[in-house]
């Protein structure tokens, strides 16, 4: 397996793979790999001739009071895990290499970015869309793999690829969860043992909402009231948002129909966690 730090070298290798007719799978990450990332790498390895894992903590997607400085970084560990999962290349550029002096371009995906994470984290999706477009440009993948845990992000990247007519298929794979249902996340490492136990309230609330929907409840307001009560039982929990939205447009659905996404963003102490669940309304 090869580790590449230079965007120019990565672009040359990508061009060589294209000339050879290779199908290239891309798994973009910010490192601190866990089983969720590894499941994406393994899926990519099963569907492509070459697998590129990117490891880049993207400064453009962090706000001024967010956790960019303390985000966990351990490239040697990420390389070891990527290799074991089937990666052929780890592309790990520096910020200076990917955003050289004078870099001015930003990419926005307007409507899908306006609500939920976009409202709570201004500029976040602009940073995501910009870096993903750069990574697509440098690596030229046939397929790219993202997790459903970041559901709004996944929809935005799918829209970006369609709107810019990029020749990449964006795959969104199911969220990988811990035994108690908590979505795997690099930020789970910030939680104390007591907070980690409280984090299980998120999947419990999602399952309770799904149960209400499948039992026939169609009023989002009633379901979300129950969700908020459940979450507030956790001592350190503070709700950023809880919503039930159209799974394609992310618009709120006061009365549920079709496929919906239940979205949660909750602070557990100083750590902000997100989770979601898709439900087909009977």
C-alpha positions as CSV (number, residue, x, y, z in Angstrom):
1,X,0.0,0.0,0.0
2,X,1.2,3.5,-0.8
3,X,0.9,6.7,1.2
4,X,0.8,9.9,-0.9
5,X,1.0,13.4,0.5
6,X,1.3,15.5,-2.6
7,X,-1.9,16.4,-4.6
8,X,0.1,16.6,-7.8
9,X,1.5,13.0,-7.3
10,X,-2.0,11.8,-6.4
11,X,-3.4,13.3,-9.6
12,X,-0.6,11.6,-11.7
13,X,-1.3,8.2,-10.1
14,X,-5.1,8.7,-10.7
15,X,-4.4,9.5,-14.3
16,X,-2.3,6.3,-14.6
17,X,-5.1,4.2,-13.1
18,X,-7.6,5.8,-15.5
19,X,-5.4,5.0,-18.5
20,X,-5.2,1.4,-17.3
21,X,-9.0,1.2,-17.2
22,X,-9.1,0.7,-13.5
23,X,-12.3,1.2,-11.4
24,X,-11.3,3.5,-8.5
25,X,-13.1,3.6,-5.2
26,X,-12.7,6.7,-3.0
27,X,-13.4,6.8,0.8
28,X,-13.0,10.3,2.1
29,X,-12.3,10.5,5.8
30,X,-10.9,12.9,8.4
31,X,-8.9,10.1,10.0
32,X,-9.5,8.7,13.5
33,X,-10.8,5.6,11.7
34,X,-13.4,3.3,13.2
35,X,-15.5,0.4,12.1
36,X,-17.9,2.7,10.2
37,X,-15.0,3.9,8.0
38,X,-13.6,0.4,7.6
39,X,-17.0,-0.9,6.4
40,X,-16.8,1.7,3.6
41,X,-13.3,0.7,2.7
42,X,-14.3,-3.0,2.6
43,X,-17.3,-2.2,0.4
44,X,-15.1,-0.1,-1.9
45,X,-12.5,-2.9,-2.1
46,X,-15.3,-5.4,-3.2
47,X,-16.5,-3.1,-6.0
48,X,-13.4,-1.5,-7.5
49,X,-9.9,-2.4,-8.8
50,X,-8.2,0.3,-6.6
51,X,-9.2,1.9,-3.4
52,X,-8.1,5.3,-2.2
53,X,-8.7,6.4,1.4
54,X,-8.2,10.1,2.0
55,X,-7.2,11.3,5.5
56,X,-7.6,15.0,5.8
57,X,-8.9,17.1,8.7
58,X,-10.4,19.8,6.7
59,X,-10.1,23.3,8.3
60,X,-12.8,24.8,6.0
61,X,-15.6,22.8,7.5
62,X,-14.9,23.8,11.2
63,X,-16.3,26.9,12.8
64,X,-14.1,29.2,14.9
65,X,-15.3,27.7,18.2
66,X,-15.4,24.1,17.0
67,X,-13.0,21.2,17.6
68,X,-10.5,21.5,14.7
69,X,-7.5,21.8,17.0
70,X,-8.4,18.8,19.2
71,X,-9.8,16.5,16.5
72,X,-8.0,13.2,16.9
73,X,-5.1,12.6,14.6
74,X,-3.0,9.4,14.2
75,X,-2.0,8.9,10.6
76,X,0.1,5.7,11.4
77,X,-2.9,4.0,12.9
78,X,-5.2,5.2,10.0
79,X,-2.7,3.8,7.5
80,X,-2.5,0.4,9.3
81,X,-6.3,0.1,9.5
82,X,-6.8,1.2,5.9
83,X,-4.3,-1.4,4.7
84,X,-6.0,-4.2,6.7
85,X,-9.4,-3.2,5.3
86,X,-8.2,-3.4,1.7
87,X,-7.1,0.1,0.7
88,X,-4.4,0.5,-1.9
89,X,-3.5,4.2,-1.4
90,X,-3.9,6.5,1.5
91,X,-3.9,10.1,0.3
92,X,-3.0,12.4,3.3
93,X,-2.3,15.9,2.1
94,X,-1.4,18.8,4.4
95,X,-3.7,21.9,4.5
96,X,-1.1,23.9,2.8
97,X,-0.8,21.4,-0.1
98,X,-4.5,21.2,-0.7
99,X,-5.2,24.9,-0.1
100,X,-2.1,26.7,-1.3
101,X,-1.5,30.4,-0.7
102,X,-4.0,32.5,-2.6
103,X,-6.7,29.7,-2.7
104,X,-10.1,31.6,-3.0
105,X,-12.7,29.2,-4.4
106,X,-15.6,28.0,-2.3
107,X,-18.5,25.7,-3.4
108,X,-22.1,26.0,-2.1
109,X,-25.0,23.6,-2.6
110,X,-27.7,26.1,-1.7
111,X,-31.1,24.7,-0.6
112,X,-30.0,21.4,0.9
113,X,-27.4,23.3,3.0
114,X,-29.7,25.8,4.6
115,X,-31.4,23.9,7.4
116,X,-30.3,21.6,10.2
117,X,-26.5,21.2,10.2
118,X,-26.2,24.2,7.9
119,X,-28.0,26.5,10.3
120,X,-26.2,25.2,13.4
121,X,-22.8,25.2,11.7
122,X,-22.6,28.2,9.3
123,X,-20.1,27.6,6.6
124,X,-19.7,23.9,7.4
125,X,-21.2,22.5,4.2
126,X,-19.4,25.1,2.1
127,X,-16.2,23.6,3.5
128,X,-17.4,20.0,2.9
129,X,-18.5,20.7,-0.7
130,X,-15.2,22.5,-1.5
131,X,-13.0,19.8,-0.1
132,X,-15.0,16.9,-1.6
133,X,-14.9,18.6,-5.1
134,X,-11.1,19.0,-4.7
135,X,-10.7,15.3,-3.7
136,X,-12.9,14.2,-6.6
137,X,-10.8,16.3,-9.0
138,X,-7.5,14.9,-7.7
139,X,-8.4,11.3,-7.4
140,X,-11.0,10.9,-10.3
141,X,-12.9,8.1,-8.6
142,X,-15.4,5.8,-10.3
143,X,-17.3,5.3,-7.0
144,X,-17.2,7.3,-3.7
145,X,-18.5,6.0,-0.4
146,X,-20.1,7.9,2.5
147,X,-21.9,6.9,5.6
148,X,-25.6,7.6,6.3
149,X,-24.7,8.9,9.8
150,X,-23.9,12.2,8.1
151,X,-27.2,12.1,6.1
152,X,-27.5,15.7,5.1
153,X,-23.9,15.7,4.0
154,X,-24.4,12.6,1.9
155,X,-27.4,14.2,0.1
156,X,-25.4,17.4,-0.5
157,X,-22.6,15.4,-2.1
158,X,-25.0,13.4,-4.2
159,X,-26.5,16.7,-5.4
160,X,-23.1,18.2,-6.0
161,X,-22.0,15.3,-8.2
162,X,-25.3,15.5,-10.2
163,X,-25.2,19.3,-10.7
164,X,-21.6,19.4,-11.7
165,X,-22.0,16.4,-13.9
166,X,-19.1,14.6,-12.2
167,X,-18.4,11.1,-13.5
168,X,-18.6,9.5,-10.0
169,X,-21.3,7.4,-8.4
170,X,-21.9,8.4,-4.8
171,X,-22.8,5.5,-2.5
172,X,-24.4,6.0,0.9
173,X,-24.0,3.0,3.2
174,X,-26.0,2.3,6.4
175,X,-24.7,3.7,9.7
176,X,-22.5,1.3,11.7
177,X,-23.5,1.2,15.4
178,X,-22.1,0.1,18.7
179,X,-23.8,-2.8,20.5
180,X,-26.0,-0.3,22.4
181,X,-27.1,1.4,19.2
182,X,-24.9,4.5,19.4
183,X,-23.7,5.5,15.9
184,X,-19.9,5.1,15.5
185,X,-18.2,8.5,15.4
186,X,-14.7,9.7,15.9
187,X,-16.1,12.3,18.3
188,X,-17.3,9.5,20.7
189,X,-13.8,9.5,22.0
190,X,-14.5,12.9,23.6
191,X,-17.1,11.4,25.9
192,X,-16.5,10.4,29.5
193,X,-17.8,6.9,30.4
194,X,-20.9,8.4,32.0
195,X,-21.6,10.6,29.0
196,X,-21.0,7.6,26.7
197,X,-23.8,5.8,28.5
198,X,-26.0,8.8,28.1
199,X,-25.3,8.9,24.4
200,X,-27.5,5.8,23.9
201,X,-30.5,8.1,24.4
202,X,-30.1,9.2,20.7
203,X,-30.7,5.7,19.1
204,X,-33.4,5.0,21.8
205,X,-35.2,8.2,20.8
206,X,-34.9,7.4,17.1
207,X,-36.3,3.9,17.6
208,X,-39.2,5.3,19.7
209,X,-40.0,7.7,16.9
210,X,-40.0,5.0,14.3
211,X,-42.3,2.8,16.5
212,X,-44.8,5.7,16.8
213,X,-44.8,6.1,13.0
214,X,-45.2,2.4,12.3
215,X,-48.0,2.3,14.9
216,X,-49.9,4.9,12.8
217,X,-49.0,8.3,14.2
218,X,-48.6,10.8,11.4
219,X,-48.3,14.1,13.3
220,X,-44.6,15.0,13.5
221,X,-45.3,17.4,16.4
222,X,-46.6,14.6,18.6
223,X,-43.7,12.2,17.7
224,X,-41.1,14.9,18.3
225,X,-42.6,15.8,21.7
226,X,-42.0,12.2,22.7
227,X,-38.4,12.3,21.3
228,X,-37.5,15.4,23.2
229,X,-38.9,14.0,26.5
230,X,-36.8,10.9,26.1
231,X,-33.6,12.8,25.3
232,X,-34.0,15.2,28.2
233,X,-33.9,12.2,30.6
234,X,-30.2,12.1,30.0
235,X,-28.5,14.4,32.6
236,X,-25.9,16.0,30.2
237,X,-28.1,16.1,27.1
238,X,-29.0,19.4,25.4
239,X,-31.0,19.2,22.1
240,X,-29.7,21.3,19.2
241,X,-32.5,20.1,16.9
242,X,-34.9,17.2,16.4
243,X,-36.8,17.0,13.2
244,X,-38.7,14.8,10.9
245,X,-38.2,15.7,7.2
246,X,-38.7,14.6,3.7
247,X,-35.9,12.2,3.0
248,X,-35.1,13.7,-0.4
249,X,-35.5,17.5,0.2
250,X,-34.9,17.7,4.0
251,X,-38.0,19.9,4.3
252,X,-40.0,19.5,7.5
253,X,-43.1,17.3,7.2
254,X,-45.8,18.3,9.7
255,X,-47.9,15.3,8.6
256,X,-45.9,12.3,7.6
257,X,-46.0,10.5,4.3
258,X,-43.6,8.7,1.9
259,X,-40.0,8.2,3.1
260,X,-38.9,10.4,6.0
261,X,-35.7,11.0,7.8
262,X,-35.7,11.6,11.6
263,X,-32.8,13.9,12.3
264,X,-31.1,14.5,15.7
265,X,-28.3,16.8,16.9
266,X,-27.7,16.6,20.6
267,X,-25.0,17.9,22.9
268,X,-23.8,15.4,25.5
269,X,-21.7,17.6,27.8
270,X,-19.3,19.5,25.4
271,X,-19.6,16.9,22.6
272,X,-22.1,17.4,19.8
273,X,-23.5,14.1,18.3
274,X,-25.7,13.6,15.3
275,X,-27.8,10.6,14.3
276,X,-30.7,9.8,12.0
277,X,-33.1,7.1,10.9
278,X,-34.9,6.6,7.6
279,X,-38.5,5.4,7.8
280,X,-40.9,4.4,5.0
281,X,-44.3,5.6,6.3
282,X,-46.9,2.8,5.7
